[in-house]
């Protein structure tokens, strides 16, 4: 399930203030059947970039792998 902007902001604030992990956040806030993987991925993004939004050019398809190279 896709995480909404409002829910992602809430997760970011709780993660930064209380240092909860994905499983603890899921047990505290679960009301819509969200998956542990989606929250864990969001926490990894917050830890790495400090933001909840995707950065330009940060998709799995533009990873720079052998298929992405031209020529």
C-alpha positions in Angstrom: 0.0 0.0 0.0 1.3 3.4 -0.9 2.0 5.7 2.1 0.2 9.0 1.9 2.1 12.3 2.3 0.3 13.0 5.6 1.1 9.6 7.1 4.7 9.8 5.8 5.1 13.2 7.6 3.7 11.7 10.8 6.1 8.7 10.5 9.1 11.1 9.9 8.3 13.2 13.0 7.9 10.2 15.3 11.0 8.5 13.9 13.1 11.6 14.4 11.8 12.5 17.9 11.4 9.0 19.4 13.7 6.9 17.2 11.1 4.2 16.7 11.8 1.4 14.2 9.5 0.2 11.5 7.9 -2.5 13.5 7.2 -0.2 16.5 5.8 2.4 14.2 3.6 -0.1 12.6 2.2 -1.3 15.9 1.6 2.2 17.2 0.0 3.7 14.0 -1.5 0.7 12.1 -5.0 1.6 11.1 -5.2 0.8 7.4 -3.3 -2.4 7.0 0.0 -1.0 5.9 2.9 -3.3 5.3 6.2 -3.4 7.3 8.2 -3.1 4.0 6.6 0.2 3.0 7.3 1.8 6.4 10.8 0.3 6.5 11.5 1.7 3.0 10.3 5.1 4.1 12.5 5.0 7.2 15.5 4.1 5.1 14.8 7.0 2.8 14.5 9.4 5.8 17.8 8.1 7.2 19.6 8.4 3.9 18.3 11.7 2.6 16.5 13.3 5.5 13.3 13.8 3.4 10.2 11.8 2.7 9.9 12.8 -1.0 11.7 11.1 -3.8 14.6 12.9 -5.2 14.7 13.6 -9.0 16.2 10.7 -10.9 15.9 8.3 -8.0 14.0 5.4 -9.5 14.8 1.7 -9.9 14.8 2.2 -13.7 17.5 4.9 -13.6 20.0 2.9 -11.4 22.8 3.2 -14.0 22.9 -0.5 -14.6 24.2 -2.2 -17.8 20.8 -1.7 -19.5 20.8 2.0 -18.8 24.0 2.7 -20.7 23.8 3.8 -24.2 26.1 2.6 -27.0 
